[in-house]
Amino acid sequence: MSHLKLAQKLFPPGQQDAVHEYLATVRHRLSLSRRHTRQLLEDHVRALCCLCDRGLSLEDAMARLRPDRLGTFYRQERTDWYPLDHAAKIYPLSMSTKRMMVFRLSCYLKEPVVPELLQMALTYTMRRFPAFATSIKCGFFWHYLDSVMRRWPVKPESELPCAVMKVGAVRSPSLRVVYYQNRISVEFFHILTDGTGGSQFLRTLVKTYLELNGAEIPPFEGAFSPEEEPDPAEWEDAFPITGEGAAKGFSDKPALQMKGMLPLEQPNRVLHYNLDTDALLAAARSRGCTITGLMLAVLMLTCRDASRIDPRSRKKIQIQLPVNMRKFYPVKTLRNFSMYTSIRLHPSRVTTVEEMLPEIMEQIRTGTAQEPLEASMRMSCRLVRWLRFIPLSIKRPIAYFIYGKLGDGVFTTTLSNLGAIRLPESMQPYVEKFDFVLGPPVENRAVCSLCSYGNKTVLTVVKNTHLTLFEDALYRYLCQLGLTPFMEGSS
């Protein structure tokens, strides 16, 4: 159905001339393919109708959906392309149907999502993130991100979180926006950004959506205004910022892996442990540690109970802990700028939370210090330099080998703590909570992620096995700390 026929169907005859004139103004700001132009015009018609059904006059609805909010983003031909940052260059090389390096950030509202307005919010938001409005392409030596002129769709959720993206198709997006009931989710291919950049995008999207719903939200740190001009510093590769110096890291010994067969469908289960933030903070402070340290101690116990322990084996429980490098460098980049450290304990030393915490906190202190993380960043830069003149067709098997040495096998699980997501008071009446989901690992049986908003902290577990040892033990140890979680997730 064309946008004009849709307008005739949804609006009475007395309003159709005004709607047609409005659509002509919108059409003047579009220079897309015929299909994407038609879809964007239909989006405007549906959003207008939605706002009118919610009590706005047609004039007020058209003012809220002003054509100039599109800017020139969908009209002016964009030929920009972006080289991948040093952390992202390995991702497309090591990609397979089981390894996509996708992560998800979700915002739960206090009312059901209105798809028509969410679609318009995404249309406006994309113009503020030009490096995200891209598709991955193959160069001679490296993959790169190429600007794409298209409509970016919002879809109802129909797959498991972090499902495989068809990034090889022409004009295929490298992120997806889905909704389910009151949840807005954005899934990012990791070549685009890390959790910090993803959080900035999600908060901008939610802010824009709430404004279309009539909320008055002043500017705040952590979200952009879609109308403002992007800063080129937001898509710079910040890894070379460390300069010259010692380069080491990445090599490690194989870690203990948990029990359970790996199913064909991945992820197999996604579980959310909803915790009270105040209670979690109190439990950590009473033991003289951070929330991250407390959760690592709990995960050590959980991994021990979910593994087959051989007393003669030297394999350790090794938990990957990503670290945001922005705490050392006040850069503006929205691209990947994180490194990781590893927290290690032999199963024989995994005893009680109180006994393990001193050593865990010491490992966190030394492993997340600036010097060792910078050394790892320099090693990442050197790996890229060594591979830079090797053609992509030859580089791929080399990358597979490197990733095999650096991948899941050297970790038992992962704990990625995004930290507190902050919103202004004007948004708090509309937002219930956030959660953060890592993509399924290849060899690990479970990976964990954590984020908080207000007094709600969500610990998310992505499972790769039907065996329930891990989640059962995790629930038991959280209850023993007095942190009985409210459980949600897949069956």
Secondary structure, DSSP 8 states (H G I E B T S, - for coil): --HHHHHHHHS-HHHHHHHHHHHHHHHHT--S-HHHHHHHHHHHHHHHHHHHHTT--HHHHHHHT-GGGGTTTTTS----EEE--TTTTHHHHT-BTTB--EEEEEEEESS---HHHHHHHHHHHHTT-TTTSEEEEE-SSSEEEEE--S---EEE--S-TT----TTSTT--SEEEEEETTEEEEEEETTT--HHHHHHHHHHHHHHHHHHTT------TT---TTS---GGGG---GGGG-SS------------B-S---SSSS-EEEEEEEEHHHHHHHHHHTTS-HHHHHHHHHHHHHHHTB---TT----EEEEEEEEGGGTS-----S--EEEEEEEE-GGG---HHHHHHHHHHHHHHHTSHHHHHHHHHHHHHHHHHHTTS-HHHHHHHHHHHHHHHSGGG-SEEEEEEEE----TTTTTTEEEEEEEE---SS-SEEEEEEEETTEEEEEEEESSS--HHHHHHHHHHHHTT---EEEE--
